[in-house]
Amino acid sequence: MATIIVALIGAEFESNFKLFGSFKFKSDGLIQKINNFLDKNKDRELKENLSKKLTEMEINPEELANILKQINGNSDKEN
């Protein structure tokens, strides 16, 4: 039972059963791995959608970066 919990949430588990001998198990956690995968997948989808929209609007990413820098520069001066 402990091995299943360790696998799901992540931890390190060590046991010394006479029947099985010394046993060590370490996991980062299946739940955390799935969460990281989903986050990276959302980031990838966001980047792809942004790239598609920029292409449709015929905006060069470098031009957009320059515009955003100018906007940030102006808002910093106003504060």
The first five atom37 places (N, CA, C, CB, O) and aatype in JSON, in Angstrom:
{
  "aatype": [12, 0, 16, 9, 9, 19, 0, 10, 9, 7, 0, 6, 13, 6, 15, 2, 13, 11, 10, 13, 7, 15, 13, 11, 13, 11, 15, 3, 7, 10, 9, 5, 11, 9, 2, 2, 13, 10, 3, 11, 2, 11, 3, 1, 6, 10, 11, 6, 2, 10, 15, 11, 11, 10, 16, 6, 12, 6, 9, 2, 14, 6, 6, 10, 0, 2, 9, 10, 11, 5, 9, 2, 7, 2, 15, 3, 11, 6, 2],
  "atom_mask": [
    [1, 1, 1, 1, 1],
    [1, 1, 1, 1, 1],
    [1, 1, 1, 1, 1],
    [1, 1, 1, 1, 1],
    [1, 1, 1, 1, 1],
    [1, 1, 1, 1, 1],
    [1, 1, 1, 1, 1],
    [1, 1, 1, 1, 1],
    [1, 1, 1, 1, 1],
    [1, 1, 1, 0, 1],
    [1, 1, 1, 1, 1],
    [1, 1, 1, 1, 1],
    [1, 1, 1, 1, 1],
    [1, 1, 1, 1, 1],
    [1, 1, 1, 1, 1],
    [1, 1, 1, 1, 1],
    [1, 1, 1, 1, 1],
    [1, 1, 1, 1, 1],
    [1, 1, 1, 1, 1],
    [1, 1, 1, 1, 1],
    [1, 1, 1, 0, 1],
    [1, 1, 1, 1, 1],
    [1, 1, 1, 1, 1],
    [1, 1, 1, 1, 1],
    [1, 1, 1, 1, 1],
    [1, 1, 1, 1, 1],
    [1, 1, 1, 1, 1],
    [1, 1, 1, 1, 1],
    [1, 1, 1, 0, 1],
    [1, 1, 1, 1, 1],
    [1, 1, 1, 1, 1],
    [1, 1, 1, 1, 1],
    [1, 1, 1, 1, 1],
    [1, 1, 1, 1, 1],
    [1, 1, 1, 1, 1],
    [1, 1, 1, 1, 1],
    [1, 1, 1, 1, 1],
    [1, 1, 1, 1, 1],
    [1, 1, 1, 1, 1],
    [1, 1, 1, 1, 1],
    [1, 1, 1, 1, 1],
    [1, 1, 1, 1, 1],
    [1, 1, 1, 1, 1],
    [1, 1, 1, 1, 1],
    [1, 1, 1, 1, 1],
    [1, 1, 1, 1, 1],
    [1, 1, 1, 1, 1],
    [1, 1, 1, 1, 1],
    [1, 1, 1, 1, 1],
    [1, 1, 1, 1, 1],
    [1, 1, 1, 1, 1],
    [1, 1, 1, 1, 1],
    [1, 1, 1, 1, 1],
    [1, 1, 1, 1, 1],
    [1, 1, 1, 1, 1],
    [1, 1, 1, 1, 1],
    [1, 1, 1, 1, 1],
    [1, 1, 1, 1, 1],
    [1, 1, 1, 1, 1],
    [1, 1, 1, 1, 1],
    [1, 1, 1, 1, 1],
    [1, 1, 1, 1, 1],
    [1, 1, 1, 1, 1],
    [1, 1, 1, 1, 1],
    [1, 1, 1, 1, 1],
    [1, 1, 1, 1, 1],
    [1, 1, 1, 1, 1],
    [1, 1, 1, 1, 1],
    [1, 1, 1, 1, 1],
    [1, 1, 1, 1, 1],
    [1, 1, 1, 1, 1],
    [1, 1, 1, 1, 1],
    [1, 1, 1, 0, 1],
    [1, 1, 1, 1, 1],
    [1, 1, 1, 1, 1],
    [1, 1, 1, 1, 1],
    [1, 1, 1, 1, 1],
    [1, 1, 1, 1, 1],
    [1, 1, 1, 1, 1]
  ],
  "atom_positions": [
    [[0.83, -1.2, 0.0], [0.0, 0.0, 0.0], [0.88, 1.26, 0.0], [-0.95, 0.0, 1.23], [0.59, 2.22, -0.72]],
    [[1.92, 1.25, 0.79], [2.81, 2.42, 0.86], [3.48, 2.68, -0.48], [3.88, 2.21, 1.95], [3.68, 3.83, -0.87]],
    [[3.83, 1.62, -1.18], [4.47, 1.77, -2.49], [3.55, 2.47, -3.48], [4.89, 0.41, -3.05], [4.01, 3.31, -4.26]],
    [[2.29, 2.16, -3.45], [1.32, 2.8, -4.34], [1.19, 4.28, -4.0], [-0.05, 2.11, -4.23], [1.16, 5.12, -4.9]],
    [[1.12, 4.61, -2.73], [1.02, 6.01, -2.3], [2.26, 6.78, -2.71], [0.8, 6.11, -0.78], [2.17, 7.9, -3.22]],
    [[3.44, 6.18, -2.48], [4.69, 6.83, -2.86], [4.73, 7.07, -4.37], [5.9, 5.98, -2.43], [5.16, 8.13, -4.82]],
    [[4.27, 6.1, -5.14], [4.26, 6.24, -6.6], [3.33, 7.37, -7.04], [3.84, 4.93, -7.26], [3.63, 8.08, -8.0]],
    [[2.22, 7.54, -6.36], [1.25, 8.57, -6.74], [1.68, 9.97, -6.33], [-0.09, 8.26, -6.14], [1.66, 10.88, -7.15]],
    [[2.07, 10.15, -5.08], [2.35, 11.5, -4.58], [3.83, 11.85, -4.6], [1.83, 11.65, -3.19], [4.18, 13.03, -4.56]],
    [[4.69, 10.86, -4.65], [6.12, 11.1, -4.7], [6.72, 11.16, -3.31], [0.0, 0.0, 0.0], [6.26, 11.91, -2.45]],
    [[7.73, 10.38, -3.1], [8.48, 10.34, -1.85], [9.53, 9.26, -1.98], [7.54, 10.07, -0.64], [9.75, 8.69, -3.04]],
    [[10.18, 8.99, -0.86], [11.15, 7.91, -0.82], [10.71, 6.95, 0.26], [12.6, 8.44, -0.57], [10.35, 7.36, 1.36]],
    [[10.74, 5.67, -0.04], [10.25, 4.65, 0.87], [11.29, 3.55, 0.99], [8.89, 4.07, 0.38], [11.83, 3.08, -0.01]],
    [[11.58, 3.16, 2.21], [12.52, 2.08, 2.45], [11.92, 1.11, 3.45], [13.88, 2.62, 2.94], [11.32, 1.52, 4.45]],
    [[12.08, -0.17, 3.18], [11.51, -1.18, 4.06], [12.48, -2.34, 4.2], [10.15, -1.68, 3.53], [13.25, -2.63, 3.28]],
    [[12.44, -3.0, 5.33], [13.29, -4.17, 5.58], [12.42, -5.35, 6.0], [14.36, -3.86, 6.67], [12.39, -5.72, 7.17]],
    [[11.72, -5.91, 5.04], [10.91, -7.1, 5.31], [11.82, -8.32, 5.32], [9.77, -7.25, 4.26], [12.71, -8.45, 4.48]],
    [[11.59, -9.21, 6.25], [12.38, -10.44, 6.3], [12.13, -11.28, 5.05], [12.04, -11.25, 7.57], [13.04, -11.92, 4.53]],
    [[10.9, -11.27, 4.6], [10.52, -12.09, 3.46], [11.15, -11.6, 2.15], [9.01, -12.12, 3.32], [11.58, -12.41, 1.33]],
    [[11.2, -10.28, 1.95], [11.7, -9.7, 0.7], [13.11, -9.12, 0.82], [10.76, -8.63, 0.24], [13.75, -8.87, -0.2]],
    [[13.59, -8.92, 1.99], [14.88, -8.28, 2.19], [14.72, -6.77, 2.17], [0.0, 0.0, 0.0], [13.61, -6.25, 2.31]],
    [[15.83, -6.07, 2.0], [15.8, -4.61, 1.97], [15.16, -4.13, 0.67], [17.24, -4.03, 2.13], [15.42, -4.69, -0.4]],
    [[14.34, -3.12, 0.77], [13.59, -2.63, -0.38], [13.56, -1.11, -0.34], [12.14, -3.22, -0.39], [13.14, -0.53, 0.66]],
    [[14.01, -0.47, -1.41], [13.96, 0.99, -1.52], [13.16, 1.37, -2.74], [15.4, 1.6, -1.59], [13.23, 0.73, -3.79]],
    [[12.38, 2.44, -2.59], [11.57, 2.92, -3.7], [11.53, 4.44, -3.63], [10.14, 2.31, -3.67], [11.24, 5.0, -2.58]],
    [[11.8, 5.09, -4.73], [11.78, 6.55, -4.79], [11.01, 6.96, -6.03], [13.22, 7.15, -4.8], [11.19, 6.38, -7.1]],
    [[10.15, 7.97, -5.88], [9.35, 8.45, -7.01], [9.13, 9.94, -6.89], [8.01, 7.71, -7.08], [8.97, 10.47, -5.79]],
    [[9.13, 10.62, -8.03], [8.78, 12.04, -8.06], [7.27, 12.22, -7.99], [9.34, 12.71, -9.33], [6.78, 13.33, -7.76]],
    [[6.55, 11.15, -8.17], [5.1, 11.2, -8.08], [4.44, 11.23, -9.43], [0.0, 0.0, 0.0], [4.72, 12.1, -10.26]],
    [[3.57, 10.3, -9.65], [2.84, 10.21, -10.9], [1.95, 11.43, -11.1], [2.01, 8.93, -10.95], [1.82, 11.95, -12.2]],
    [[1.33, 11.87, -10.02], [0.44, 13.04, -10.1], [1.23, 14.27, -10.57], [-0.23, 13.32, -8.73], [0.76, 15.03, -11.41]],
    [[2.43, 14.46, -10.0], [3.26, 15.6, -10.38], [3.71, 15.49, -11.83], [4.48, 15.71, -9.45], [3.74, 16.49, -12.55]],
    [[4.06, 14.29, -12.26], [4.48, 14.08, -13.66], [3.34, 14.42, -14.62], [4.94, 12.62, -13.87], [3.56, 15.07, -15.64]],
    [[2.14, 13.98, -14.3], [0.98, 14.27, -15.15], [0.71, 15.77, -15.17], [-0.27, 13.5, -14.66], [0.43, 16.33, -16.23]],
    [[0.79, 16.4, -14.01], [0.56, 17.85, -13.92], [1.59, 18.61, -14.77], [0.63, 18.31, -12.44], [1.22, 19.54, -15.49]],
    [[2.85, 18.23, -14.68], [3.89, 18.88, -15.48], [3.65, 18.69, -16.97], [5.28, 18.34, -15.11], [3.81, 19.62, -17.76]],
    [[3.25, 17.47, -17.36], [2.96, 17.19, -18.77], [1.83, 18.08, -19.27], [2.6, 15.71, -18.96], [1.92, 18.66, -20.35]],
    [[0.76, 18.18, -18.49], [-0.39, 18.99, -18.91], [-0.03, 20.46, -19.0], [-1.56, 18.81, -17.94], [-0.47, 21.15, -19.92]],
    [[0.79, 20.96, -18.04], [1.23, 22.35, -18.09], [2.05, 22.62, -19.35], [2.04, 22.7, -16.84], [1.85, 23.63, -20.03]],
    [[2.98, 21.72, -19.65], [3.81, 21.9, -20.84], [2.97, 21.81, -22.11], [4.93, 20.86, -20.88], [3.23, 22.52, -23.08]],
    [[1.98, 20.95, -22.09], [1.09, 20.81, -23.25], [0.31, 22.1, -23.46], [0.13, 19.62, -23.06], [0.16, 22.55, -24.6]],
    [[-0.2, 22.7, -22.38], [-0.94, 23.97, -22.51], [-0.02, 25.08, -23.01], [-1.56, 24.37, -21.15], [-0.42, 25.88, -23.85]],
    [[1.22, 25.12, -22.49], [2.17, 26.13, -22.96], [2.44, 25.96, -24.45], [3.49, 26.02, -22.17], [2.5, 26.94, -25.2]],
    [[2.6, 24.71, -24.88], [2.87, 24.44, -26.29], [1.69, 24.87, -27.16], [3.17, 22.95, -26.5], [1.88, 25.46, -28.22]],
    [[0.47, 24.57, -26.7], [-0.73, 24.97, -27.45], [-0.84, 26.49, -27.52], [-2.0, 24.37, -26.82], [-1.2, 27.04, -28.56]],
    [[-0.55, 27.17, -26.41], [-0.61, 28.63, -26.38], [0.39, 29.23, -27.38], [-0.33, 29.16, -24.97], [0.05, 30.16, -28.11]],
    [[1.6, 28.7, -27.4], [2.62, 29.2, -28.33], [2.2, 28.96, -29.78], [3.97, 28.54, -28.05], [2.38, 29.83, -30.64]],
    [[1.65, 27.78, -30.03], [1.21, 27.47, -31.4], [0.07, 28.39, -31.83], [0.77, 26.0, -31.51], [0.04, 28.87, -32.96]],
    [[-0.88, 28.64, -30.93], [-2.01, 29.52, -31.25], [-1.53, 30.95, -31.47], [-3.06, 29.48, -30.14], [-2.0, 31.63, -32.38]],
    [[-0.61, 31.4, -30.63], [-0.08, 32.76, -30.78], [0.65, 32.89, -32.1], [0.85, 33.11, -29.6], [0.49, 33.88, -32.81]],
    [[1.45, 31.9, -32.42], [2.19, 31.92, -33.68], [1.23, 31.94, -34.87], [3.12, 30.71, -33.78], [1.45, 32.67, -35.84]],
    [[0.17, 31.15, -34.79], [-0.82, 31.11, -35.87], [-1.51, 32.47, -36.02], [-1.88, 30.0, -35.59], [-1.7, 32.95, -37.14]],
    [[-1.89, 33.08, -34.9], [-2.56, 34.39, -34.96], [-1.63, 35.45, -35.53], [-3.04, 34.8, -33.56], [-2.05, 36.29, -36.32]],
    [[-0.35, 35.41, -35.12], [0.6, 36.38, -35.65], [0.76, 36.21, -37.16], [1.95, 36.23, -34.95], [0.87, 37.19, -37.88]],
    [[0.78, 34.98, -37.62], [0.9, 34.71, -39.06], [-0.33, 35.22, -39.79], [1.09, 33.2, -39.32], [-0.22, 35.83, -40.85]],
    [[-1.51, 34.95, -39.22], [-2.75, 35.41, -39.85], [-2.8, 36.93, -39.93], [-3.96, 34.88, -39.09], [-3.33, 37.48, -40.89]],
    [[-2.27, 37.59, -38.92], [-2.29, 39.06, -38.88], [-1.11, 39.66, -39.63], [-2.29, 39.56, -37.44], [-0.98, 40.87, -39.75]],
    [[-0.24, 38.78, -40.15], [0.95, 39.2, -40.87], [1.83, 40.11, -40.03], [0.56, 39.89, -42.16], [2.34, 41.13, -40.51]],
    [[2.0, 39.73, -38.77], [2.88, 40.47, -37.87], [4.12, 39.62, -37.64], [2.17, 40.82, -36.51], [4.03, 38.44, -37.29]],
    [[5.25, 40.22, -37.82], [6.52, 39.58, -37.58], [6.74, 39.52, -36.06], [7.68, 40.34, -38.29], [6.55, 40.53, -35.39]],
    [[7.13, 38.38, -35.49], [7.34, 38.29, -34.04], [8.34, 39.31, -33.5], [7.81, 36.91, -33.7], [8.19, 39.8, -32.39]],
    [[9.36, 39.63, -34.3], [10.34, 40.63, -33.87], [9.69, 42.02, -33.77], [11.53, 40.67, -34.84], [9.99, 42.79, -32.86]],
    [[8.79, 42.31, -34.72], [8.08, 43.59, -34.68], [7.19, 43.66, -33.44], [7.23, 43.79, -35.96], [7.12, 44.7, -32.78]],
    [[6.52, 42.56, -33.13], [5.67, 42.53, -31.94], [6.5, 42.72, -30.68], [4.9, 41.19, -31.87], [6.09, 43.44, -29.77]],
    [[7.66, 42.09, -30.62], [8.54, 42.24, -29.46], [8.96, 43.71, -29.3], [9.79, 41.34, -29.59], [8.99, 44.23, -28.18]],
    [[9.28, 44.36, -30.41], [9.67, 45.78, -30.35], [8.51, 46.65, -29.88], [10.16, 46.26, -31.71], [8.71, 47.57, -29.08]],
    [[7.31, 46.37, -30.37], [6.13, 47.13, -29.95], [5.91, 46.96, -28.45], [4.88, 46.68, -30.74], [5.66, 47.94, -27.75]],
    [[6.0, 45.73, -27.97], [5.79, 45.48, -26.54], [6.86, 46.16, -25.69], [5.79, 43.98, -26.26], [6.57, 46.66, -24.6]],
    [[8.11, 46.18, -26.17], [9.18, 46.89, -25.46], [8.88, 48.38, -25.37], [10.53, 46.66, -26.14], [9.09, 49.0, -24.33]],
    [[8.38, 48.95, -26.47], [8.05, 50.37, -26.48], [6.91, 50.66, -25.52], [7.67, 50.82, -27.89], [6.93, 51.66, -24.8]],
    [[5.91, 49.79, -25.51], [4.78, 49.98, -24.59], [5.26, 49.91, -23.15], [3.67, 48.91, -24.84], [4.89, 50.75, -22.34]],
    [[6.09, 48.92, -22.83], [6.62, 48.79, -21.47], [7.49, 49.98, -21.1], [7.42, 47.5, -21.33], [7.46, 50.45, -19.97]],
    [[8.27, 50.46, -22.06], [9.11, 51.62, -21.8], [8.29, 52.86, -21.49], [0.0, 0.0, 0.0], [8.65, 53.63, -20.61]],
    [[7.18, 53.07, -22.23], [6.32, 54.21, -22.0], [5.58, 54.1, -20.67], [5.33, 54.36, -23.15], [5.41, 55.11, -19.99]],
    [[5.13, 52.93, -20.3], [4.4, 52.78, -19.05], [5.35, 52.95, -17.85], [3.7, 51.4, -19.0], [4.92, 53.43, -16.8]],
    [[6.63, 52.58, -18.01], [7.58, 52.79, -16.93], [7.85, 54.27, -16.72], [8.88, 52.07, -17.24], [8.03, 54.71, -15.58]],
    [[7.88, 55.04, -17.8], [8.13, 56.48, -17.7], [6.96, 57.2, -17.07], [8.42, 57.06, -19.08], [7.15, 58.21, -16.38]],
    [[5.73, 56.7, -17.28], [4.55, 57.33, -16.73], [4.46, 57.13, -15.23], [3.31, 56.79, -17.41], [3.88, 57.96, -14.53]],
    [[5.02, 56.03, -14.7], [4.95, 55.73, -13.27], [6.0, 56.43, -12.56], [5.04, 54.27, -12.98], [6.11, 56.31, -11.34]]
  ]
}
